[in-house]
Amino acid sequence: MSVSSTVDWTTTPAAIWRRHRSGLRAIRRLDPVQWEALTGIERQQQALARNTERFLAGEPSNNALLWGARGTGKSSVIKALLNRYRDQGLRMIEVDKDDLVNLPEIVDDICDLSFRFVIFCDDLSFDAGETGYKALKSVLEGSLELPPDNVRVYATSNRRHLMPEFMADNLTSDMRGGELHPAEAVEEQVSLADRFGLQLSFYAFSQEVYLQAVDALFPEVADREALHRQAIRFATGKGVRNGRTAQQFYRQYAGSELPER
């Protein structure tokens, strides 16, 4: 039985790979995050939307790597992407990093379907000695067989090159004939990330952008000065300003009176 035979893709927009059952499970409760609700990442949204629209239209498109600071909207923008384009035939399969060895089998079972699939790998990175990236490489660029036209990989990571970078790796690089020849370890690190044609960087929010995110979550609050004061104190206590912090501030104080300190 194929791994996707239990999923009715005409009514199911997304599924997740479950290792112990060796199959896909339809996602019952999708994250409802909406495209328009995201703030501070308009440049990244525009680039990812254009790439996805080309993919849905059968035009040339890229696999995408969203990398950068934690909590800055990398995962949220991909979830919002599904909510935005599901009615246009976009489907999504979430695969954990530890299950990437099953990726070729998953792709084999969806490559002839009429839907367009994004394989979503969240928080993707590899430690020294891990080999799961090899299955990912074959799906990204193919081997003897070309990668399917109806599948793209969208991954998020805190690491730009997806793999750890050690000083010793750079020390073993050398110069020959006036050209820099990276060490094999460096080549391996860069070659994996290079297979993602679209790479989008995400950075920690400035205070202005952070407060814009807070304002979007509290449209009914009249006293903006007091709201901003408490939101800044909340972020200072956590030591980081980003979209996740704004969401956590909202969950703590939504529907209640903001405390004065």
N, C-alpha and C positions, 0 to 999 in steps of 0.2 A: 504494500500500500504506500502511495506517495506521501511525503511529509505534509503536503498542502491539501490532501483530499478531504480533510475534515473541515476545511474553511470554505464557506460560501462567499467568494469575493464580490458577488453582486450586491450583497447586503452588509459585508464586513469591510470596513476601511483599513483595519490594522490588526496585526497578530503578533504574537511574541513566541520565540522559540523556547520550548521547555526541554531541558536536557534529559530529565529522568523519564519522560514519556517519549523522547525522541520524535517530537513532532511539534506542530504549531498549535497554539491556542488563540482563538479569537479574543481580542481585547474588548471587554464588556463595558468598561467605564473609561472613555477617552478623556484625557485632560482637555477641558473646554477653552483653554487659553486662545484668545483671538488675536489675529494679526494686528489689528488697529490698536490693541491695548498695550503693545510693546513700545517702550520709549527708549531713546538714547542709542538705538542701534539701527537707525534708518538706512545708513550706507550698506550695512551687511544685509538687511532685509531686501533692499532693492536688487543687490547682486544675486542673492539666492533665489528670489522670485523670478528674475529674468532667466536664470539657468534652468529652473524648474519648468517654466512655461515653454522653453525650447524643448526640454525633454518630453513634455506632454504632447507637443506638436510634432514629435518625431524628427526634430532638427538636431544638429550636433549639440551635445551638452557634456558637462563634466561631472565627475565625482567630486564631492565637496568635503573639505576639512575645515571645521570651525574650531579655532584654537585660541587660547588666551586665559585671562584671569577667571577664577572661579566665580560663579554667581552672576555673570554678566549677560546671560540670556542665550547662551549657545544652544542649550537643549530646548528652551522655550520657543525659539524661533522655528525649530524643526517641527515641534508639536503644532504650532500655529499654522505652519505650512500645510500640514495634513488637513486641518480644519478648513483652510482656505480653498484647497484644490481637490478635495475628495470627490466633489460632484463632477469634476472634470476627468475622473478616472484615475486619480492618484491613489495608490495603496502603499502601506508601509509595513515593514516587518522589522521588529526590534530583535537584535541578536547580541547577546552579551559577548564581551571579549573572549571569555573562556570557552565559548561555543563556536568560535570562528572556524574550527576544524570541520564543522558541519555545513559551512557556507556553500561550498560547491554543490552539495546535494540539494540544499534549499533552492538554489538558483536553477538547477536542472529541472525542478518541478514547476517553476513559474515562467520559464523563458518562452513558452509557447502560448501563454495566456494573453488576452487582449488588453489587460490592465497594465499600467505603468507602475513599477515597484521601486520604492526607495528602501534600501537596507539601512536601518538606523543603528549605528554603533555608538553608544553614549559612553563618555569618559574613556576613550580608547587610548591605551598606552601599553608598552611592552617593556618588561624588565630584561636584563641581560640573561641570555640563555633560553628565553622563551621562543617558541617556533610557530606560534599560532598565526603570525603575520604572513606566513608563506601561503596559506589558503586564501587570505585576503588579497595578496598580490595577484593570484591567478584570476580572481573575480574582477579586480580592478582593470587589468589589461589583457587578460586571457593568457593562454599558453599556445598549444597547437590550434586550439579552438578559440575563435574570437569571443569576447564577452558579449552577452545578450544585449540587444538594443533596448529592451524594456526594463532594464535593471540599472540603477545607479546606487552608489554607496555614499551616504552622508554620515560623517563621523564628527564627534566632538572630542576635544582633548585639551588638557592643560599644557601639553608639550607640543611645541611646533613640529618637531621631527618624530614624535610618537615613541621614540626610544630614548633610554638614558644616554647622556653624553658625559664622558669622563675625560679629564685632562690628559690621561695617558693615551687616549685615542688620538688626540691632536699631536702629541709628542712624537708619535710614530709616523706621522706624515713627513714627506720629504720633498725637496726641490730637485728636479731633473731638467736640464736644458732650459732653465729659467721659468719652468712651469711648476705649479704646486700640484702634487699628487697626494690626495687624501689617503689616509690609512684605510684598510679594508673595513674596519669598524665604522668609520665615519661614512664611507660610501653606503654601507648597509642601512645606516640610520636615515640618510638623506634620500636614498632611492625609494623607500617606502612612502614617505611624505610626497615625493615628486609625482607619484601616481595619482594624486588628487589634483586635478587641473584647476579647480577653484579652491583657493585658500583664503579664508576670511579671519582676520585678527580681531579679538575682543579685548578691551582694556577696562580697568577699574573706572568707575564713574567719577567724574568731577562732582563737586558738591551741587553745582547748578543742575546737572543732569539727574543726579539722585533725587533732588527735590522735585524735578519735573515728574519723575516716576511716582513719587509720593502724592503729588497733586492729582495725578490721574486716578489714583486709588481712592482718594478722599474728595470727590467732586462736591459733596454737600457741605463740607466744612467751610464756614464763613471766615473764621479767624485764621488766615493763612500764616500770619506771623507766629502765632502760638503753635500751629501745626508744624511749621518748619523747625521751630526751636526744639520741639520734642523729637522730631525725626532725626535731627542732627545729633541730639544726645543719645538716641537709640543706636545710631550708626557708630558713634564714638565708643560706646560701650562694647560693641562687637568688633571694633577695629577695622571695619571695611565698609565702603560705600558701593553698593551694586544693586541690581534689580532684585536679587534674592533678599537682601536686607530690607528693601522697601516692602516686599511682600510679607516678610516676617513682622515688620512694624504694623502693617495693615491687619494681620491676623490677631495681633495682640490688642490693638486699640479700636478696631472697627466696631461701630455701634455703641461705643462707650465714650464717656467724657475724658478727654486727654488730661492726664495729671499735670499739675504745675509743680516744679521743683525749684 
